[in-house]
Amino acid sequence: MNKLLKINYSLYIGIFCVSLLLFLCLFGPIMAPYSLTETLETQYTDGKIISPPMEPFESEDYPLGTDKWGYDLLSMILHGIRYTVVIALAITLIKMIVGTILGLYIGQWKRTPSWMIAFENAWSYVPLFLILYFFMMPINFNGQLETRTLLGYFIVIASIISIPSIVSSVRLKTAELNKSVYIEAAKALGASRNRLIWKHIFPQLKETILVMFILEIVYVITIMGQLALVNIFVGGTLMRFDPLIYISVTKELSGLVGQARLNIYGNTHILIVPLIVLLFTTISFSLLANGLKNRFQSNYARTPWIRIGQVPRMKPVRKQFGKQGKFWSLNGEKLAFLGLCLIFIGAGTYVYLTKDSDVGVKNFSKAAYDIKLEMDENGVFNIAATIQVKNKSDDAWKELVFYFIPNVFTEGHAFESVKGNAIVKVKEIEVNGKKADYSLEKDTLKITLPNNMKKQSKQTVKVEYEFTPPEQGVRFSKEKDNYYLAQWYPMLATYQNGKWNKEDYSDGVETYHVDFANYKVEYKLPEGYTFISSADRDPKPEVNKGTVKMKKVRDFFIAVTKDMDIHETTANDGVKIRLFTKSDHDKKIDDSLALAKGALSFFQEKIGAYPHKQLDIILDNGPFMEYPGAVTINPYIQDMNFYRTSIVHEIAHQYFYGVVANDQYNEGWVDEGITEFATSMYFYVAENQSEGQAFALPKHRMDMIKEAGLGRQYSNVPVHELKHTGYMYGQPAVELLKMMKAKYRLKGDNVKEVGMQFLSDYYHHFMYKEVNTEEFVRFTKDYFLVPSGYFNGWLNI
Amino acid sequence: MFRIIQQMIIIFLLILSLAALPMIIEVNSAESKLEWHFEKLPKVYGDFISEVSKGSLGTYRLGTQVRNIEQDIGDNFLTSLKVMLIGVNASIIISLLFGIFLSRFRLTKLFNYFINILAAIPDFIIIVMSMILAVKIYRWTGIRVISLRPDAGALNTWFPTVLVAIAPTLYLFKLISVKYFQTSSEDYIRTAVAKGMRLNYINFQHVYKNIEPFITAELVKVISLAIGNLFIIEYILNVSGITKFIFQSGEIQPIAIGLFAMLLISAIVYVSVRLVFYLFKRGFIYE
């Protein structure tokens, strides 16, 4: 029992809490669930009205509740805490260093000038926060100065005005020590003044100064809190009239307390939550200081002669002389400290690595494809696909669902755009080396699993089949001697919201939705064919055997061609553009290549790095279509404008399809609409066309809808409800442009600059994530500070 | 004596420059830069001095009204003085009692824990928390503990007085405890114990006498702590004290007058504490 009482709890708890604070300072904003501008909007869910202010612990989404306007308190605290701690540390550091040095030297003087003492006394009389108040009052309100400037002024002024008190206490202690016998002795031995200070006096004061340092941190936070109560928030105060409210710019903790001051009468949690965090902050430092003081005191304390109330009962931790040889000796304290460091680093790494995990829509089925493809002289493809499937959901799976699109083109299909028929023969399907039952209906391949697939487990599916693509098909097609294979393998469907998300194939826009996956494709072709694919390292023309690999792509496209010309050029960052064409059309190859290069370079510069090393452009009869690292363009159409627009459009898809994913069936507008906007922006910005010219295509689509008298429809409807592709392509582009024109002033000087910046930020935010309408609205709402209702005209939220 | 005059002059100058700060700092919004207008200083001070030399304290703005300071300052001054006098004296007596004379009793230990916990909490948090508590108490029991109406008399001022007393008590109690601990291991205490003197006797005659100088030395600091909190407390609790002049405008007249009034209050409180000490020594300790 006695031993337990002697443990220096405040030191250990203090160290732990301070590390926690430092951790929050470093990683707080990353951990914050919401941004500072996102608000909880009043909503009606499950028969309950949810509206701000939310109480703490009432909703899982807002663990600490929200304030009156719906801002998440936890996020504000996580963003603000670093200001509080860092500012306090900065001020303390400056004043302690300057104050200690001055104090040490002045304390050495034979006599301290009386004006100095008088000044110190006078200075200690004036409350410091009052000086800061009078200084900050004329400059702190309504963003007259930038936050950074304000913080700079605050730190400098607060440091300067508190230096005298530090000087005074260090000076007194130095003067005290200066009278000691050992200083006398050192002087007699000829020690210089610097030596006396740094070798004899400072080591004696080291511990006191450390304790003082930590206490001063608390003191600085106190001053910040006092200022906040009179509406001076560190980093700036926003003042709004009617009703008069004050808002902290930085969301620094004491500012949060200050801005919620009037909540003592109601909704007290808005005030209490930041107050408790602030209290935790100060108590952590106080505990640390107290713990250190206990330790140092117990080392030097003498036992009192009479009975008094408080006797520190800590066990002294003294230096053991003679044991200095050991560099590292293991004991509980050091071990615990090491553990704390490891936890700190580990948790930090974890937080950093998972910082984007809450962005985008989740999919719980992952696949890795290893496919062997063999083509014979008759154009029959023999495939052995080994697919490693991972169940990342919490459910146990009974079956696996794949898209098997070649199967919809077999004899008797009803697609007018597909001339011929495909022949598809599934030979065998194995799961983990054992034959498995399956059903194949239209393009849905369901494989019954012999054993339930537990959560987080992996299974290997092997599908052996052969196919012949249809003559003049769509995407999956044979054009004379050329074969175009898109979605030619069983593609694992997404598993979202507890079920397989698989919709039927339909003609026209894309209907399949798969996640990013890694691919390895081994191919063998007859002599004379060229293998072109999504992969970065395609073989040289007419090499008919080999393996290609590709990581993190949405699907894997293959073209097997014969006798096509190759033209090459290089865009930014050494990305190779290859253009494959025949010479029987009227489009100029050089112009097309230049346009492709211009568009890709423009997007590389304005939006972000191109995700692959190579872009293949194949000009042949068929649809205009994008695949990762490859696009197909039809050069036989007459409309030159549409031809040019399409090249740019498909290249833009490399970003907004290839990297930013979406559910093409239910949320097709997300890639098509934004790609259309990006395409128009290319003509608007890079080619400097007028707005009417650049946005001619989307506007034309909307005009067609008007002519057809289709009325209004949301853009985010599933494919089978879509009345006109214009809602999916044109409407988002037109609406986005409208928004940019209305809101660009928030972010920059003109529509062009802000539009491209928006695309770039959107792209970087959602790289390799899936976006749906909700995610898009959440991002855009926050970006342009608009409410959800802003999108009501064209999105169903 | 020379030093006291020196100090007075420095404090005087300090207050004047502090009061002029809001007038000379300005933000140039075109360039968003901070600008110091030192050239305004002569006029600012000139106006102030000419006003004072006329025998008037000048005017201040209350909303759209312009009022004379000397008309209003009397009541406000007395309110603040009362709060400060009671607060600081009480805090000194309490910390002396518990720090030295009652230090050895078990009950004091409890008090000590309580104080230690409070000491870890910054003053402004205590102030805000206690206000929340007061509102809650009213909600639960219907008993009005405090009133924020300036004309509510004692209901308006007792709570500020307690809050003003908290910070100095915490500070002094800690200081006295540490000093008591240090003093009690001195040799003269051993001698006294060896002579068979009673504990109370030692506390009065040996310990107190040796601790008192430290308290006197820290007295300015203690009063300044109380003053610092007084600003916050009067502002938040809507006590119409002297700080009303200081926070309500950016003009030099009310700020300077307010600060000088504060100085006067501090001086009175300082004298009163010294008087208490003097009486205590005359009453209990043989010189």
HADDOCK unambig.tbl for C-alpha pairs under 7 A between the chains (distance, minus, plus):
assign (segid A and resid 114 and name CA) (segid B and resid 3 and name CA) 6.65 0.50 0.50
assign (segid A and resid 115 and name CA) (segid B and resid 6 and name CA) 6.82 0.50 0.50
assign (segid A and resid 118 and name CA) (segid B and resid 3 and name CA) 6.30 0.50 0.50
assign (segid A and resid 118 and name CA) (segid B and resid 6 and name CA) 6.25 0.50 0.50
assign (segid A and resid 118 and name CA) (segid B and resid 7 and name CA) 4.73 0.50 0.50
assign (segid A and resid 119 and name CA) (segid B and resid 7 and name CA) 6.51 0.50 0.50
assign (segid A and resid 119 and name CA) (segid B and resid 10 and name CA) 6.40 0.50 0.50
assign (segid A and resid 122 and name CA) (segid B and resid 7 and name CA) 5.92 0.50 0.50
assign (segid A and resid 122 and name CA) (segid B and resid 10 and name CA) 6.46 0.50 0.50
assign (segid A and resid 122 and name CA) (segid B and resid 11 and name CA) 5.28 0.50 0.50
assign (segid A and resid 124 and name CA) (segid B and resid 221 and name CA) 6.36 0.50 0.50
assign (segid A and resid 125 and name CA) (segid B and resid 220 and name CA) 6.30 0.50 0.50
assign (segid A and resid 125 and name CA) (segid B and resid 221 and name CA) 6.44 0.50 0.50
assign (segid A and resid 125 and name CA) (segid B and resid 224 and name CA) 5.01 0.50 0.50
assign (segid A and resid 126 and name CA) (segid B and resid 224 and name CA) 6.47 0.50 0.50
assign (segid A and resid 127 and name CA) (segid B and resid 224 and name CA) 6.24 0.50 0.50
assign (segid A and resid 127 and name CA) (segid B and resid 228 and name CA) 5.06 0.50 0.50
assign (segid A and resid 131 and name CA) (segid B and resid 18 and name CA) 6.63 0.50 0.50
assign (segid A and resid 134 and name CA) (segid B and resid 18 and name CA) 6.92 0.50 0.50
assign (segid A and resid 134 and name CA) (segid B and resid 21 and name CA) 6.06 0.50 0.50
assign (segid A and resid 134 and name CA) (segid B and resid 22 and name CA) 5.79 0.50 0.50
assign (segid A and resid 135 and name CA) (segid B and resid 21 and name CA) 6.23 0.50 0.50
assign (segid A and resid 135 and name CA) (segid B and resid 22 and name CA) 6.59 0.50 0.50
assign (segid A and resid 137 and name CA) (segid B and resid 22 and name CA) 6.90 0.50 0.50
assign (segid A and resid 138 and name CA) (segid B and resid 22 and name CA) 5.86 0.50 0.50
assign (segid A and resid 138 and name CA) (segid B and resid 25 and name CA) 6.50 0.50 0.50
assign (segid A and resid 138 and name CA) (segid B and resid 26 and name CA) 6.27 0.50 0.50
assign (segid A and resid 139 and name CA) (segid B and resid 26 and name CA) 6.76 0.50 0.50
assign (segid A and resid 139 and name CA) (segid B and resid 27 and name CA) 6.07 0.50 0.50
assign (segid A and resid 144 and name CA) (segid B and resid 27 and name CA) 6.75 0.50 0.50
assign (segid A and resid 144 and name CA) (segid B and resid 29 and name CA) 6.01 0.50 0.50
assign (segid A and resid 144 and name CA) (segid B and resid 32 and name CA) 6.22 0.50 0.50
assign (segid A and resid 145 and name CA) (segid B and resid 32 and name CA) 5.32 0.50 0.50
assign (segid A and resid 145 and name CA) (segid B and resid 33 and name CA) 6.78 0.50 0.50
assign (segid A and resid 222 and name CA) (segid B and resid 122 and name CA) 5.86 0.50 0.50
assign (segid A and resid 222 and name CA) (segid B and resid 124 and name CA) 7.00 0.50 0.50
assign (segid A and resid 225 and name CA) (segid B and resid 124 and name CA) 6.55 0.50 0.50
assign (segid A and resid 226 and name CA) (segid B and resid 124 and name CA) 6.06 0.50 0.50
assign (segid A and resid 226 and name CA) (segid B and resid 232 and name CA) 6.84 0.50 0.50
assign (segid A and resid 264 and name CA) (segid B and resid 132 and name CA) 5.35 0.50 0.50
assign (segid A and resid 265 and name CA) (segid B and resid 135 and name CA) 6.81 0.50 0.50
assign (segid A and resid 279 and name CA) (segid B and resid 121 and name CA) 6.59 0.50 0.50
assign (segid A and resid 283 and name CA) (segid B and resid 120 and name CA) 5.70 0.50 0.50
assign (segid A and resid 283 and name CA) (segid B and resid 121 and name CA) 6.58 0.50 0.50
assign (segid A and resid 286 and name CA) (segid B and resid 120 and name CA) 5.99 0.50 0.50
assign (segid A and resid 302 and name CA) (segid B and resid 185 and name CA) 6.32 0.50 0.50
assign (segid A and resid 303 and name CA) (segid B and resid 185 and name CA) 5.86 0.50 0.50
assign (segid A and resid 304 and name CA) (segid B and resid 181 and name CA) 6.66 0.50 0.50
assign (segid A and resid 304 and name CA) (segid B and resid 184 and name CA) 4.91 0.50 0.50
assign (segid A and resid 304 and name CA) (segid B and resid 185 and name CA) 3.85 0.50 0.50
assign (segid A and resid 305 and name CA) (segid B and resid 184 and name CA) 5.81 0.50 0.50
assign (segid A and resid 305 and name CA) (segid B and resid 185 and name CA) 5.31 0.50 0.50
assign (segid A and resid 305 and name CA) (segid B and resid 189 and name CA) 6.64 0.50 0.50
assign (segid A and resid 305 and name CA) (segid B and resid 190 and name CA) 5.76 0.50 0.50
assign (segid A and resid 306 and name CA) (segid B and resid 184 and name CA) 6.17 0.50 0.50
assign (segid A and resid 307 and name CA) (segid B and resid 104 and name CA) 6.11 0.50 0.50
assign (segid A and resid 308 and name CA) (segid B and resid 103 and name CA) 5.71 0.50 0.50
assign (segid A and resid 308 and name CA) (segid B and resid 104 and name CA) 4.72 0.50 0.50
assign (segid A and resid 309 and name CA) (segid B and resid 103 and name CA) 4.62 0.50 0.50
assign (segid A and resid 309 and name CA) (segid B and resid 104 and name CA) 4.47 0.50 0.50
assign (segid A and resid 309 and name CA) (segid B and resid 105 and name CA) 6.91 0.50 0.50
assign (segid A and resid 309 and name CA) (segid B and resid 109 and name CA) 6.48 0.50 0.50
